[in-house]
């Protein structure tokens, strides 16, 4: 008798070049094409983030400040995706350096301090992320082709998965994928 719950694992490619991505290879030049709908969606996402940030600035800012909602959202996203759980100070400095290098407009030349970021973050309504999520999904749905089933699983649009681990084909070891331990036969993938 098995203990615990039985799970089904469903895998569907979310990108047409998934084999090349899994092997950490570049798709063949003939396969590389810019998906116009993705480019349109990204342009819309940039506008949504800017508009929502301005709406939330009106809620919490009493006067124009160096740290506004837009900067806070970008820094929070950057912190979420930072490597090795690095601290606020390091992440902010890297963010500032990269923005200056790419000529992205910032409110001042020197990075803000970690304590200034923490103080401003406390004033930002966390609902900004719910609003961003809802508006980005709505924008995606308006730009998606109604009969496009390639991005669907059981007729549901997939936005995230739970982080389950699954065994990958043994052949991926030849492409420098590692097994989770010396005794393991298969390399593993983490759904995210």
N, C-alpha and C positions, 0 to 999 in steps of 0.2 A: 504494500500500500504506500502510495506517495504521500509525503507530508507537504503542507503548504498549498498554495493555489497554483493551478495550471494556467500558464500564460501562452498566448499566441503571439508570434512575432511576425509582423507584416513589414515588408521592405518594398519601397517603390522608389525608383530613381527620381530625384527632384531636379536633375539637370541632365540635358541630353548628352553631355560629355562626362557622365559619372565615372566611366571606366578610367579615363585619363586622370580625372581628379583623384580617384582612389589610389592610383599608381603614382601620384605626385608628378604627373607629366603634363606638358602643354598639349592641348588638342592640336591636330594637324591644321595647318594654316587654312586649308579649304573648309574646315569645319568651324572656324572662328567667325562668328557673325554677331553684330550688335543687335540684340533684340530690341526693336523700336519701342515695344510696350514697356520694357524695363526702364529704358531711358526716359520715357514719358512719365512713368511712375516715380522715378527718382527725382525728376524736376518738380513733380507735384509734392513729394515728401519734403523737399527743402522748403517749399513755400508753406506747407502745413506747419512745420516746426517753427518757422519764423512768425507766422500769424498767431499760433497758439502762445508762443513766448511773449508776444506783445500783449495779448489778452491777459495773461497772468501777471505781467509787469504792472498793468493798471490796477490789479488787485492788491499787490503788496508793496510797491514802491511809492514812497511819499515824494521823492525827488529823483532826478536822473542820477544813476550811480554807475560806477565802473563795472560792478558785477550785476548783470541783468539776468533775466530768466533764460535767455538764449545761451549765454555763456555757462550758466549753471547746468542746463540740460546737456550741453556738449561735454562739460567736465564730468558730470555724473556718468554719462555713457562711456567716457574714456576710462573712468575708474572701474566700471563694471568689467570692461574688457582688458584691463591692465594685466600684465604678466606677473606671476609670482607674488600676488597680493602686495604690491609695492605701496608705499605710503602716499598720502595726499601730496606732500611737497614734491616728491620725485615725479609723480604723475603730472602735476601741474606744470612743472618745469619742462618736461618732455613735450607736453601739449603745446606750451607757449613756443618752444623752440621750433617745433614742426609747423605751427601756424605761421610764424615769421618767415621760415624758409620757403613756404608755399605762397607767401604774400597774402595770407588770409587776414583780413582786418581785425585787429585787437584793440581794446580800449587804451592800452598803454604798452610801452616797450618792455618793462620789467614784469615778470610773472606776479600774480597776486599771491599773497601768503596763504598757507594752509589754514590758518586760523580765520582769515577773512572769508575764505571759501566756506568753512564750517558755519560761521555766523550767518552768512547769506543763505546757505542751504536750509537752515532752520526756518527761514521765512518763506521759502518756496512751498506752495501747496503741492502735496504729493499727487493730487488729482491731475496734475499736468500730464503725467505719464499715462493715465487712463484716457484722457482726452486725446493725446497724441495717438495712442493705440487705436482708438475708435475711428479717428479721422483717417489714419493711414489705411486701415482695413477698408473703410468706405471708399477711399480713393482707389485702392486696388480693385475693388469690386466694380467700380464704374469704368475702369480702363480695361478690365479683363474681357475677353471675348466670351459671350454667354454660353456658347457650345464647346468651349475649350475644356476638355476633360483631362488633359495631360498633367495638370497640376492638382488633380483631385485623387483622394483615396476614398473608396466606397461612396462616391459623390459628395464628399466633404472636402473643403479646402483645408489643407494641412498647414498650420502656422508654427507648431512646435511639437517636439516629442519629449519623452520623459527622461532621457539620459540612460536608458537601458544599455547593457553591454550585449554584443552578439558576436558569434564566431564568424570570421571572414574566411574566404577560400584560402587553403593552404598555400596556393601558388603565390600569394602576395608576399610571402617570406622572401621570394626571389627579388622582390622590388623593395627590400629593406623594411618591411613591416615586421615588428617584433611580436613575439608571443608574450603573454602576461607573466609567465614564469619559465624557468628552464625545463620544467616537466610538461608544459602545455604543448599540444600538438598544433593548434590553430592560433593565428593572430586574432586579436579582438578589436572590434570597433565600438565606439561609444556614440549612441544616437544623441544628437543635440540640435 
